[in-house]
């Protein structure tokens, strides 16, 4: 069964698209960066659309969406998120070491939620979306729901990670570490 799901995922995820979103949504003249989106089944504008957000831990474990069987009546769209954008990674390391304040500002759940809204609007216009999130992605999608409730028809949170590391866990895995952070003396 897992082999079949893996094959379906690999063959379906070959269709990807990038969307332009602001580097920083809170700066009025921010330049744009690309966010990758994968279509996990054939997209049909007449069908309802389900957004999945890649969880920050998906690279460490089996991604949640690989366990799903995607029904044909819906579009399944995987938003890869900011953690994969090379320009953001370079930006937070511009000085030669990690700029924690900039990383805090650019990778937080508010930035990701606003990216999702741009993608929703460009992809399906005024239609509502269904949100499906696992772990930290579920928490980011809940933040999206708090900002744009009128654009969500339903939300499914699976095992939501309900603590808040700066309102998100969407830091990229490479090049960012918190080695200087001490939790106790």
Number of C-alpha atoms within 10 A of each C-alpha: 7 10 8 10 16 14 13 17 20 13 12 16 17 12 14 14 12 14 17 15 22 19 22 19 18 13 9 8 10 12 12 13 17 20 22 17 22 18 19 23 20 14 17 13 13 10 12 17 23 19 22 25 24 25 26 22 18 14 11 9 9 10 15 16 21 16 13 13 11 16 9 12 11 18 23 25 23 20 24 18 25 27 21 17 16 12 13 21 22 13 16 22 17 11 9 9 10 18 14 14 9 13 18 16 16 24 25 19 27 20 22 25 22 20 24 22 16 15 21 18 14 12 15 16 12 11 15 19 20 19 23 22 25 24 20 28 28 25 25 28 27 22 19 23 18 12 14 14 13 12 18 16 15 13 17 15 17 15 13 17 16 11 11 11 12 12 17 22 22 24 21 21 14 9 12 16 12 8 6 6 7 7 5 4 3
